[in-house]
Amino acid sequence: MNKKILVFGASNSSTSINQKFAMYVAQKLDGAEIHEVRITDYELPMFGVDLEKEVGRHPSATKFLDHISVCDGIILSLAEHNSNYTAAFKNLIDWSSRITGKIWQEKPMLALSTSPGKRGGAGAMNILLNTAKYMGGNIVAHFSLPAYNQAFGEDGHLADEEQRESLKAQLRIFKEQIS
């Protein structure tokens, strides 16, 4: 396969379950070159037009866009705060979109979300599914995992067979799009 896959969880938590989930899924891509990044790799002040006038293009946003430009696909797992993106992820999008409106650069994307609750990050996922296309998003597959803390068996794999099969199907679609 030897495709470069950018993998990250849209959370600035040092113990992010979305970072862990994104890596769990990425490791199922045999032969892929995985580039794990974290939102905290792109430290940015809170976006505002006055600050943008003062500092211009922020180097962290440019670095993020550069990472996207050299990948063949993206695995993004969305954390959710109050049925929305995390502030850190939204801020990264805001800064990056001022450089190019097509942040995602039409790269095939596997959109994931998870949370400790029953909705599995559904609010954030819905926002991404409805808006990514306006930012060069090419979401080819998506999967939400509810109840993250109970979802994995002792063997470290998804315990629920239906969830496991659904994730496999979405991963197959993603693999086909990056091949």
MIMIMAR-242824 format. One record per residue: z, x, y of N, C-alpha, C in turn; chain; residue in one letter; residue number from 1. Coordinates in Angstrom, 3 decimals. Layout:
<recs>
<<Z, X, Y>, <Z, X, Y>, <Z, X, Y>, "A", "A", NUM>
...
</recs>
This chain:
<recs>
<<0.000, 0.839, -1.195>, <0.000, 0.000, 0.000>, <0.000, 0.877, 1.249>, "A", "M", 1>
<<0.977, 1.739, 1.429>, <1.089, 2.705, 2.516>, <0.841, 2.124, 3.906>, "A", "N", 2>
<<1.327, 0.946, 4.167>, <1.237, 0.323, 5.486>, <2.547, 0.556, 6.224>, "A", "K", 3>
<<2.452, 0.730, 7.532>, <3.635, 0.929, 8.368>, <4.174, -0.428, 8.790>, "A", "K", 4>
<<5.432, -0.667, 8.451>, <6.066, -1.948, 8.765>, <7.257, -1.706, 9.683>, "A", "I", 5>
<<7.229, -2.325, 10.848>, <8.342, -2.281, 11.789>, <9.335, -3.353, 11.373>, "A", "L", 6>
<<10.586, -2.976, 11.168>, <11.600, -3.890, 10.643>, <12.804, -3.893, 11.579>, "A", "V", 7>
<<13.197, -5.089, 12.021>, <14.416, -5.174, 12.819>, <15.007, -6.566, 12.833>, "A", "F", 8>
<<16.307, -6.583, 13.082>, <17.050, -7.812, 13.275>, <17.291, -7.995, 14.759>, "A", "G", 9>
<<17.103, -9.183, 15.252>, <17.184, -9.460, 16.688>, <18.620, -9.707, 17.127>, "A", "A", 10>
<<19.466, -8.741, 16.842>, <20.886, -8.822, 17.190>, <21.365, -7.442, 17.610>, "A", "S", 11>
<<22.299, -7.407, 18.538>, <22.864, -6.116, 18.919>, <24.209, -5.848, 18.245>, "A", "N", 12>
<<24.517, -6.598, 17.217>, <25.749, -6.387, 16.453>, <25.593, -5.174, 15.542>, "A", "S", 13>
<<26.601, -4.340, 15.491>, <26.555, -3.168, 14.608>, <26.631, -3.566, 13.140>, "A", "S", 14>
<<27.058, -4.786, 12.862>, <27.143, -5.279, 11.483>, <26.202, -6.474, 11.272>, "A", "T", 15>
<<25.080, -6.472, 11.949>, <24.153, -7.596, 11.951>, <23.681, -7.978, 10.547>, "A", "S", 16>
<<23.924, -9.234, 10.177>, <23.414, -9.726, 8.900>, <21.894, -9.869, 8.964>, "A", "I", 17>
<<21.345, -10.065, 10.157>, <19.899, -10.164, 10.283>, <19.232, -8.807, 10.114>, "A", "N", 18>
<<19.866, -7.751, 10.555>, <19.339, -6.405, 10.303>, <19.354, -6.137, 8.797>, "A", "Q", 19>
<<20.464, -6.488, 8.162>, <20.582, -6.294, 6.713>, <19.550, -7.128, 5.963>, "A", "K", 20>
<<19.359, -8.368, 6.384>, <18.414, -9.251, 5.712>, <16.979, -8.742, 5.878>, "A", "F", 21>
<<16.634, -8.303, 7.085>, <15.290, -7.766, 7.319>, <15.026, -6.563, 6.411>, "A", "A", 22>
<<16.008, -5.681, 6.263>, <15.835, -4.512, 5.398>, <15.787, -4.914, 3.925>, "A", "M", 23>
<<16.577, -5.886, 3.535>, <16.551, -6.388, 2.161>, <15.136, -6.848, 1.802>, "A", "Y", 24>
<<14.523, -7.601, 2.703>, <13.176, -8.118, 2.467>, <12.152, -6.976, 2.515>, "A", "V", 25>
<<12.270, -6.095, 3.481>, <11.313, -4.987, 3.630>, <11.277, -4.098, 2.391>, "A", "A", 26>
<<12.414, -3.912, 1.759>, <12.479, -3.056, 0.583>, <11.746, -3.658, -0.611>, "A", "Q", 27>
<<11.334, -4.882, -0.501>, <10.551, -5.521, -1.560>, <9.050, -5.242, -1.410>, "A", "K", 28>
<<8.683, -4.542, -0.356>, <7.285, -4.173, -0.130>, <7.026, -2.798, -0.749>, "A", "L", 29>
<<6.630, -2.799, -1.992>, <6.384, -1.542, -2.693>, <5.334, -0.714, -1.966>, "A", "D", 30>
<<5.665, 0.544, -1.729>, <4.721, 1.469, -1.135>, <4.590, 1.384, 0.368>, "A", "G", 31>
<<5.307, 0.487, 1.008>, <5.220, 0.374, 2.466>, <6.046, 1.476, 3.117>, "A", "A", 32>
<<5.599, 1.905, 4.264>, <6.338, 2.871, 5.074>, <7.192, 2.064, 6.055>, "A", "E", 33>
<<8.477, 1.997, 5.796>, <9.385, 1.148, 6.566>, <9.927, 1.919, 7.775>, "A", "I", 34>
<<9.769, 1.324, 8.946>, <10.317, 1.879, 10.185>, <11.390, 0.916, 10.689>, "A", "H", 35>
<<12.636, 1.214, 10.350>, <13.736, 0.365, 10.780>, <14.138, 0.739, 12.201>, "A", "E", 36>
<<14.184, -0.253, 13.048>, <14.686, -0.071, 14.404>, <15.749, -1.130, 14.656>, "A", "V", 37>
<<16.515, -0.912, 15.679>, <17.573, -1.842, 16.062>, <17.414, -2.186, 17.535>, "A", "R", 38>
<<17.822, -3.368, 17.885>, <17.776, -3.774, 19.295>, <18.505, -2.734, 20.147>, "A", "I", 39>
<<19.574, -2.178, 19.637>, <20.345, -1.192, 20.399>, <19.588, 0.122, 20.601>, "A", "T", 40>
<<18.442, 0.288, 19.932>, <17.587, 1.447, 20.199>, <16.904, 1.314, 21.558>, "A", "D", 41>
<<16.943, 0.124, 22.125>, <16.244, -0.183, 23.373>, <17.236, -0.716, 24.404>, "A", "Y", 42>
<<18.113, 0.144, 24.861>, <19.117, -0.275, 25.847>, <18.425, -0.634, 27.161>, "A", "E", 43>
<<18.716, -1.830, 27.616>, <18.084, -2.346, 28.827>, <19.107, -3.085, 29.684>, "A", "L", 44>
<<19.021, -2.929, 31.004>, <19.858, -3.776, 31.857>, <19.321, -5.206, 31.802>, "A", "P", 45>
<<20.120, -6.155, 32.216>, <19.685, -7.553, 32.238>, <18.470, -7.677, 33.169>, "A", "M", 46>
<<17.409, -8.267, 32.653>, <16.172, -8.383, 33.415>, <16.359, -9.256, 34.647>, "A", "F", 47>
<<15.731, -8.850, 35.714>, <15.640, -9.624, 36.953>, <14.499, -9.063, 37.774>, "A", "G", 48>
<<13.808, -9.901, 38.512>, <12.652, -9.422, 39.266>, <13.043, -8.408, 40.342>, "A", "V", 49>
<<14.228, -8.552, 40.918>, <14.663, -7.576, 41.921>, <14.859, -6.202, 41.280>, "A", "D", 50>
<<15.492, -6.189, 40.109>, <15.686, -4.928, 39.406>, <14.342, -4.357, 38.959>, "A", "L", 51>
<<13.449, -5.208, 38.510>, <12.123, -4.743, 38.095>, <11.399, -4.072, 39.267>, "A", "E", 52>
<<11.514, -4.629, 40.460>, <10.892, -4.020, 41.653>, <11.463, -2.630, 41.899>, "A", "K", 53>
<<12.738, -2.488, 41.623>, <13.432, -1.210, 41.852>, <13.065, -0.157, 40.805>, "A", "E", 54>
<<13.050, -0.536, 39.504>, <12.862, 0.459, 38.438>, <11.470, 0.448, 37.821>, "A", "V", 55>
<<10.701, -0.609, 38.038>, <9.369, -0.691, 37.440>, <9.438, -0.940, 35.948>, "A", "G", 56>
<<8.476, -0.417, 35.222>, <8.456, -0.561, 33.764>, <9.613, 0.224, 33.171>, "A", "R", 57>
<<10.435, -0.445, 32.433>, <11.584, 0.248, 31.849>, <11.132, 1.037, 30.625>, "A", "H", 58>
<<11.538, 2.304, 30.522>, <11.119, 3.142, 29.386>, <11.494, 2.563, 28.017>, "A", "P", 59>
<<12.602, 1.847, 27.923>, <12.984, 1.260, 26.631>, <12.015, 0.172, 26.201>, "A", "S", 60>
<<11.523, -0.608, 27.155>, <10.542, -1.640, 26.825>, <9.222, -0.990, 26.411>, "A", "A", 61>
<<8.841, 0.069, 27.084>, <7.625, 0.802, 26.719>, <7.763, 1.387, 25.318>, "A", "T", 62>
<<8.925, 1.930, 25.010>, <9.186, 2.493, 23.681>, <9.058, 1.405, 22.606>, "A", "K", 63>
<<9.596, 0.230, 22.859>, <9.492, -0.883, 21.929>, <8.031, -1.245, 21.682>, "A", "F", 64>
<<7.266, -1.387, 22.743>, <5.851, -1.731, 22.606>, <5.073, -0.633, 21.879>, "A", "L", 65>
<<5.440, 0.610, 22.116>, <4.807, 1.730, 21.400>, <5.082, 1.638, 19.903>, "A", "D", 66>
<<6.303, 1.267, 19.530>, <6.636, 1.110, 18.112>, <5.788, 0.004, 17.480>, "A", "H", 67>
<<5.572, -1.065, 18.196>, <4.734, -2.146, 17.677>, <3.289, -1.677, 17.525>, "A", "I", 68>
<<2.802, -0.917, 18.497>, <1.384, -0.536, 18.495>, <0.998, 0.319, 17.295>, "A", "S", 69>
<<1.922, 1.066, 16.715>, <1.578, 1.953, 15.599>, <1.897, 1.347, 14.236>, "A", "V", 70>
<<2.358, 0.117, 14.206>, <2.675, -0.506, 12.918>, <1.531, -1.402, 12.455>, "A", "C", 71>
<<1.532, -1.688, 11.169>, <0.536, -2.586, 10.583>, <1.072, -4.003, 10.429>, "A", "D", 72>
<<2.377, -4.147, 10.508>, <3.010, -5.449, 10.369>, <4.446, -5.383, 10.852>, "A", "G", 73>
<<5.022, -6.555, 11.063>, <6.380, -6.660, 11.605>, <7.202, -7.590, 10.726>, "A", "I", 74>
<<8.401, -7.152, 10.395>, <9.388, -8.039, 9.788>, <10.518, -8.161, 10.803>, "A", "I", 75>
<<10.699, -9.353, 11.299>, <11.695, -9.647, 12.322>, <12.646, -10.699, 11.770>, "A", "L", 76>
<<13.937, -10.416, 11.812>, <14.924, -11.408, 11.409>, <15.750, -11.803, 12.626>, "A", "S", 77>
<<15.695, -13.084, 12.938>, <16.311, -13.613, 14.154>, <17.773, -13.985, 13.960>, "A", "L", 78>
<<18.604, -13.404, 14.774>, <19.980, -13.883, 14.886>, <19.955, -15.053, 15.859>, "A", "A", 79>
<<20.993, -15.839, 15.825>, <21.020, -17.034, 16.662>, <22.364, -17.144, 17.367>, "A", "E", 80>
<<22.310, -17.394, 18.651>, <23.503, -17.713, 19.438>, <23.266, -19.066, 20.089>, "A", "H", 81>
<<24.082, -20.033, 19.760>, <23.984, -21.366, 20.357>, <22.576, -21.952, 20.236>, "A", "N", 82>
<<22.009, -21.871, 19.034>, <20.683, -22.411, 18.717>, <19.552, -21.746, 19.496>, "A", "S", 83>
<<19.757, -20.506, 19.901>, <18.759, -19.795, 20.694>, <18.716, -18.335, 20.265>, "A", "N", 84>
<<17.770, -17.575, 20.840>, <17.750, -16.132, 20.632>, <19.040, -15.520, 21.148>, "A", "Y", 85>
<<19.360, -14.348, 20.641>, <20.460, -13.595, 21.241>, <20.026, -13.132, 22.627>, "A", "T", 86>
<<20.978, -12.924, 23.510>, <20.662, -12.454, 24.864>, <19.959, -11.098, 24.814>, "A", "A", 87>
<<20.368, -10.229, 23.892>, <19.756, -8.899, 23.783>, <18.274, -9.001, 23.416>, "A", "A", 88>
<<17.937, -9.887, 22.482>, <16.542, -10.049, 22.080>, <15.725, -10.666, 23.208>, "A", "F", 89>
<<16.240, -11.695, 23.820>, <15.530, -12.343, 24.935>, <15.306, -11.351, 26.065>, "A", "K", 90>
<<16.286, -10.512, 26.347>, <16.157, -9.511, 27.400>, <15.053, -8.497, 27.063>, "A", "N", 91>
<<14.993, -8.072, 25.801>, <13.945, -7.149, 25.362>, <12.567, -7.793, 25.534>, "A", "L", 92>
<<12.454, -9.051, 25.183>, <11.196, -9.775, 25.369>, <10.839, -9.862, 26.854>, "A", "I", 93>
<<11.829, -10.178, 27.684>, <11.567, -10.315, 29.115>, <11.034, -9.011, 29.714>, "A", "D", 94>
<<11.685, -7.894, 29.438>, <11.221, -6.608, 29.962>, <9.847, -6.252, 29.405>, "A", "W", 95>
<<9.658, -6.438, 28.109>, <8.397, -6.057, 27.464>, <7.232, -6.914, 27.952>, "A", "S", 96>
<<7.490, -8.185, 28.175>, <6.416, -9.092, 28.595>, <5.907, -8.772, 29.994>, "A", "S", 97>
<<6.680, -8.056, 30.767>, <6.235, -7.671, 32.106>, <5.255, -6.496, 32.046>, "A", "R", 98>
<<5.243, -5.804, 30.914>, <4.291, -4.710, 30.708>, <3.002, -5.275, 30.129>, "A", "I", 99>
<<3.153, -6.117, 29.112>, <2.012, -6.817, 28.522>, <2.495, -8.181, 28.050>, "A", "T", 100>
<<1.728, -9.181, 28.358>, <2.079, -10.527, 27.906>, <1.918, -10.683, 26.399>, "A", "G", 101>
<<1.200, -9.783, 25.780>, <0.914, -9.845, 24.345>, <1.816, -8.859, 23.595>, "A", "K", 102>
<<3.108, -9.062, 23.703>, <4.108, -8.169, 23.125>, <3.820, -7.847, 21.664>, "A", "I", 103>
<<3.537, -8.867, 20.879>, <3.441, -8.693, 19.416>, <2.091, -8.136, 18.975>, "A", "W", 104>
<<1.144, -8.018, 19.901>, <-0.119, -7.318, 19.693>, <-0.910, -7.820, 18.480>, "A", "Q", 105>
<<-0.746, -9.094, 18.175>, <-1.469, -9.746, 17.063>, <-1.171, -9.129, 15.697>, "A", "E", 106>
<<-0.099, -8.382, 15.584>, <0.277, -7.785, 14.299>, <0.793, -8.886, 13.376>, "A", "K", 107>
<<0.403, -8.863, 12.101>, <0.956, -9.855, 11.171>, <2.484, -9.754, 11.145>, "A", "P", 108>
<<3.135, -10.897, 11.223>, <4.592, -10.922, 11.287>, <5.164, -11.833, 10.213>, "A", "M", 109>
<<6.195, -11.332, 9.554>, <7.034, -12.140, 8.683>, <8.298, -12.424, 9.482>, "A", "L", 110>
<<8.463, -13.665, 9.890>, <9.618, -14.072, 10.685>, <10.704, -14.583, 9.746>, "A", "A", 111>
<<11.873, -14.011, 9.888>, <13.031, -14.392, 9.085>, <14.141, -14.842, 10.021>, "A", "L", 112>
<<15.078, -15.565, 9.470>, <16.313, -15.855, 10.191>, <17.391, -16.138, 9.156>, "A", "S", 113>
<<18.599, -15.820, 9.533>, <19.737, -16.151, 8.692>, <20.962, -16.289, 9.576>, "A", "T", 114>
<<21.963, -16.953, 9.026>, <23.236, -17.108, 9.718>, <24.287, -17.458, 8.675>, "A", "S", 115>
<<25.559, -17.367, 9.037>, <26.604, -17.773, 8.105>, <26.607, -19.292, 7.873>, "A", "P", 116>
<<26.015, -20.042, 8.782>, <26.041, -21.501, 8.702>, <24.896, -22.103, 7.906>, "A", "G", 117>
<<24.911, -23.424, 7.831>, <23.959, -24.181, 7.014>, <22.545, -24.204, 7.578>, "A", "K", 118>
<<22.377, -23.938, 8.868>, <21.048, -24.044, 9.475>, <20.247, -22.760, 9.356>, "A", "R", 119>
<<20.881, -21.659, 9.021>, <20.161, -20.409, 8.781>, <19.380, -19.868, 9.961>, "A", "G", 120>
<<19.861, -20.125, 11.169>, <19.150, -19.636, 12.350>, <17.940, -20.479, 12.709>, "A", "G", 121>
<<17.938, -21.742, 12.307>, <16.782, -22.620, 12.519>, <16.408, -22.783, 13.991>, "A", "A", 122>
<<17.382, -22.802, 14.873>, <17.088, -22.963, 16.302>, <16.262, -21.811, 16.837>, "A", "G", 123>
<<16.695, -20.595, 16.558>, <15.960, -19.415, 17.012>, <14.592, -19.347, 16.345>, "A", "A", 124>
<<14.527, -19.682, 15.061>, <13.244, -19.668, 14.355>, <12.270, -20.653, 14.989>, "A", "M", 125>
<<12.734, -21.850, 15.292>, <11.856, -22.845, 15.921>, <11.316, -22.363, 17.253>, "A", "N", 126>
<<12.154, -21.706, 18.019>, <11.693, -21.167, 19.308>, <10.602, -20.132, 19.080>, "A", "I", 127>
<<10.818, -19.215, 18.140>, <9.810, -18.191, 17.863>, <8.500, -18.824, 17.380>, "A", "L", 128>
<<8.599, -19.765, 16.449>, <7.394, -20.396, 15.912>, <6.604, -21.132, 16.998>, "A", "L", 129>
<<7.304, -21.641, 17.994>, <6.642, -22.387, 19.066>, <6.157, -21.524, 20.220>, "A", "N", 130>
<<6.664, -20.306, 20.358>, <6.318, -19.508, 21.538>, <5.620, -18.182, 21.242>, "A", "T", 131>
<<5.752, -17.649, 20.052>, <5.204, -16.314, 19.759>, <3.707, -16.235, 20.009>, "A", "A", 132>
<<2.995, -17.316, 19.732>, <1.533, -17.310, 19.906>, <1.134, -17.015, 21.354>, "A", "K", 133>
<<1.989, -17.342, 22.297>, <1.696, -17.074, 23.707>, <1.940, -15.615, 24.069>, "A", "Y", 134>
<<2.564, -14.884, 23.159>, <2.875, -13.474, 23.397>, <2.194, -12.583, 22.364>, "A", "M", 135>
<<1.035, -13.001, 21.881>, <0.298, -12.198, 20.908>, <0.904, -12.213, 19.527>, "A", "G", 136>
<<1.693, -13.226, 19.242>, <2.339, -13.333, 17.941>, <1.394, -13.856, 16.876>, "A", "G", 137>
<<1.465, -13.261, 15.712>, <0.652, -13.668, 14.566>, <1.598, -13.872, 13.390>, "A", "N", 138>
<<2.379, -14.939, 13.457>, <3.350, -15.224, 12.402>, <2.591, -15.779, 11.210>, "A", "I", 139>
<<2.523, -14.975, 10.156>, <1.755, -15.370, 8.970>, <2.641, -15.998, 7.900>, "A", "V", 140>
<<3.940, -15.743, 7.993>, <4.892, -16.291, 7.022>, <6.263, -16.336, 7.677>, "A", "A", 141>
<<7.109, -17.255, 7.195>, <8.469, -17.321, 7.738>, <9.407, -17.911, 6.698>, "A", "H", 142>
<<10.689, -17.529, 6.847>, <11.707, -17.959, 5.892>, <13.066, -17.933, 6.565>, "A", "F", 143>
<<13.823, -19.008, 6.424>, <15.195, -19.081, 6.935>, <16.162, -19.155, 5.765>, "A", "S", 144>
<<17.217, -18.374, 5.857>, <18.234, -18.322, 4.805>, <19.566, -18.826, 5.352>, "A", "L", 145>
<<20.015, -19.993, 4.912>, <21.331, -20.481, 5.340>, <22.455, -19.788, 4.566>, "A", "P", 146>
<<23.646, -19.886, 5.089>, <24.867, -19.428, 4.411>, <24.726, -18.010, 3.857>, "A", "A", 147>
<<24.363, -17.085, 4.737>, <24.111, -15.705, 4.333>, <25.239, -15.120, 3.482>, "A", "Y", 148>
<<26.466, -15.346, 3.882>, <27.601, -14.718, 3.194>, <27.800, -15.207, 1.760>, "A", "N", 149>
<<27.208, -16.339, 1.425>, <27.298, -16.865, 0.061>, <25.967, -16.777, -0.694>, "A", "Q", 150>
<<24.913, -16.311, -0.050>, <23.556, -16.390, -0.614>, <23.246, -15.376, -1.708>, "A", "A", 151>
<<23.983, -14.276, -1.744>, <23.647, -13.198, -2.668>, <24.596, -13.161, -3.848>, "A", "F", 152>
<<24.018, -12.927, -5.007>, <24.820, -12.817, -6.226>, <25.421, -11.429, -6.363>, "A", "G", 153>
<<26.164, -11.227, -7.417>, <26.803, -9.932, -7.668>, <25.781, -8.818, -7.836>, "A", "E", 154>
<<24.559, -9.172, -8.249>, <23.504, -8.172, -8.434>, <22.832, -7.780, -7.116>, "A", "D", 155>
<<23.253, -8.386, -6.008>, <22.691, -8.057, -4.709>, <21.407, -8.792, -4.374>, "A", "G", 156>
<<20.992, -9.736, -5.215>, <19.777, -10.508, -4.973>, <20.131, -11.948, -4.653>, "A", "H", 157>
<<19.189, -12.662, -4.073>, <19.442, -14.069, -3.767>, <19.827, -14.811, -5.041>, "A", "L", 158>
<<20.921, -15.524, -4.982>, <21.448, -16.209, -6.164>, <20.685, -17.494, -6.472>, "A", "A", 159>
<<20.234, -18.185, -5.428>, <19.554, -19.458, -5.612>, <18.083, -19.224, -5.975>, "A", "D", 160>
<<17.670, -19.741, -7.130>, <16.303, -19.510, -7.620>, <15.256, -20.094, -6.679>, "A", "E", 161>
<<15.508, -21.266, -6.120>, <14.549, -21.885, -5.201>, <14.355, -21.023, -3.953>, "A", "E", 162>
<<15.449, -20.512, -3.393>, <15.352, -19.618, -2.238>, <14.608, -18.338, -2.608>, "A", "Q", 163>
<<14.929, -17.792, -3.764>, <14.294, -16.553, -4.224>, <12.776, -16.745, -4.341>, "A", "R", 164>
<<12.362, -17.849, -4.940>, <10.934, -18.117, -5.117>, <10.238, -18.394, -3.782>, "A", "E", 165>
<<10.914, -19.100, -2.906>, <10.351, -19.382, -1.592>, <10.155, -18.096, -0.799>, "A", "S", 166>
<<11.146, -17.213, -0.830>, <11.022, -15.927, -0.135>, <9.894, -15.104, -0.748>, "A", "L", 167>
<<9.790, -15.071, -2.075>, <8.706, -14.331, -2.743>, <7.343, -14.834, -2.287>, "A", "K", 168>
<<7.197, -16.141, -2.168>, <5.924, -16.732, -1.742>, <5.576, -16.297, -0.317>, "A", "A", 169>
<<6.555, -16.306, 0.565>, <6.312, -15.889, 1.950>, <5.996, -14.399, 2.020>, "A", "Q", 170>
<<6.658, -13.622, 1.206>, <6.409, -12.179, 1.163>, <4.996, -11.895, 0.634>, "A", "L", 171>
<<4.539, -12.656, -0.347>, <3.168, -12.499, -0.866>, <2.142, -12.758, 0.244>, "A", "R", 172>
<<2.369, -13.798, 1.013>, <1.461, -14.121, 2.123>, <1.424, -12.969, 3.115>, "A", "I", 173>
<<2.594, -12.449, 3.459>, <2.673, -11.326, 4.399>, <1.934, -10.114, 3.844>, "A", "F", 174>
<<2.159, -9.782, 2.579>, <1.493, -8.629, 1.958>, <-0.024, -8.780, 2.027>, "A", "K", 175>
<<-0.523, -9.977, 1.766>, <-1.967, -10.211, 1.816>, <-2.513, -9.959, 3.227>, "A", "E", 176>
<<-1.741, -10.319, 4.235>, <-2.202, -10.177, 5.618>, <-2.172, -8.729, 6.116>, "A", "Q", 177>
<<-1.310, -7.915, 5.558>, <-1.252, -6.516, 6.007>, <-2.114, -5.601, 5.153>, "A", "I", 178>
<<-2.655, -6.103, 4.064>, <-3.475, -5.274, 3.165>, <-4.859, -5.054, 3.715>, "A", "S", 179>
</recs>
